[in-house]
Structure formats: C-alpha cells, structure tokens
Amino acid sequence: MPRKALSDDDLVGRLRPSLAALPPTIKSIDWAQLKDVVCDFVDDAKRLGWSPERVVFVLKTAAYSAGLPVALAMPFHPRFVTSDPRVIIMVRWCVKHYFAREVPDTSPV
C-alpha cells in the first residue's frame, strides 16, 4: 500500500506533542530521541519542498505553541528568537540535518 502523502498540518501535528512533552530541565531530556524527532521532521519537510528558513520557522512556531519560551524579536518582525537551550539545539540540528551531504547508498542490494 502506498504511503499517504503528508500535509503541512500533519507534519507540524507530529512534531508538537514531542515538544510539549519536553521536561523543563535539559538534564532530563532524552537527546537522542529528540534529535530523531527533529531530523525526521526535517526529512519530511524537505520531501514537501520546504525551504530551510521555513523548516526553522515552523520548528520555532511549534516550540512556541508547545509552551517553550520563544518570543518575537520585534513586534513588527515575524522572526522568533530564544535563549532556551532546547530550542537553540533543535534549530542547530535542523540546519545541520537539512544541509547534510547525502551519502549515496552503495549497498549491493
């Protein structure tokens, strides 16, 4: 059976619960699991043709709606800023994963 195409709302909807469930302290976070969630989000967003700017913006918007401290830089500018290390790390993962060099599959099968 072919895989159902993801919509923008599906993609954000899958990301938000993971962000809302983050513990308040960084010591309690399962970083490997969170990185997998973020990288899966980036992969799916790339398949939908999202730009890297949109991927980061949507991640920050989802983080904000999940209750993480992300604030507008200026009231007239839609760019989000944060000093929360959880969001900073996730944004870094987004950018690195989005631009990661794709390694060709050289397996014999």
C-alpha positions in Angstrom: 0.0 0.0 0.0 1.5 3.4 -0.9 2.4 5.8 1.9 -0.1 8.6 2.4 1.4 12.0 1.5 2.0 14.2 4.4 0.3 17.6 4.6 1.9 20.6 6.3 -0.6 20.2 9.2 0.3 16.5 9.6 3.9 17.4 9.8 3.5 20.0 12.4 1.0 17.9 14.3 3.5 15.1 14.6 6.2 17.5 15.9 4.2 19.4 18.5 3.5 16.6 21.0 7.2 15.7 21.3 8.0 19.3 22.0 5.2 19.7 24.5 6.4 16.6 26.4 9.9 18.0 26.9 11.0 18.2 30.5 11.7 21.7 31.9 15.3 20.9 32.6 17.9 19.9 30.0 19.4 17.2 32.2 16.2 15.1 31.9 15.9 15.2 28.1 16.4 12.1 26.0 18.6 14.0 23.5 18.9 11.0 21.1 15.2 10.6 20.8 14.6 14.3 20.4 17.2 14.5 17.7 15.5 11.7 15.9 12.2 13.5 16.0 13.7 16.7 14.8 15.6 15.0 11.9 12.5 13.1 10.9 10.7 16.4 10.8 13.4 17.9 8.6 13.4 14.9 6.2 9.6 15.1 5.8 9.7 18.9 5.3 12.4 18.6 2.6 10.2 16.0 0.9 7.4 18.6 0.9 9.8 21.1 -0.7 10.1 23.4 2.3 13.0 25.9 2.4 15.4 25.7 5.3 14.1 29.0 6.6 10.5 27.6 6.6 11.7 24.4 8.4 13.3 26.5 11.2 10.4 28.9 11.4 7.9 26.1 11.7 10.0 24.3 14.3 10.2 27.5 16.4 6.4 28.1 15.9 5.7 24.6 17.1 8.0 25.0 20.1 6.2 28.2 21.0 2.8 26.6 20.7 4.1 23.7 22.8 4.9 26.1 25.6 8.6 26.6 25.1 9.9 30.1 25.7 10.3 31.5 22.2 9.5 35.2 21.7 9.2 37.6 18.8 12.3 39.6 18.2 10.3 42.7 17.5 6.6 43.3 17.3 6.7 44.1 13.6 9.1 41.3 12.6 8.0 37.6 12.4 11.4 36.2 13.3 11.5 34.3 16.5 14.4 34.4 19.0 15.1 32.4 22.1 17.6 31.8 24.8 16.2 28.4 25.7 19.0 25.8 25.1 16.4 23.2 24.0 15.2 25.4 21.1 18.7 26.5 20.2 19.9 22.9 20.0 16.9 21.8 17.9 17.4 24.7 15.5 21.1 23.8 15.1 20.1 20.2 14.4 17.5 21.4 11.8 20.1 23.4 9.9 22.8 20.7 10.1 20.5 17.9 9.0 18.9 20.0 6.2 22.2 20.7 4.7 23.9 17.4 5.5 25.6 15.9 2.5 23.6 13.0 1.3 25.7 9.9 1.2 24.8 7.6 -1.8 23.6 4.2 -1.0 26.4 1.8 -2.0 24.9 -1.3 -0.6 24.9 -4.3 -3.0 21.1 -4.9 -2.5 
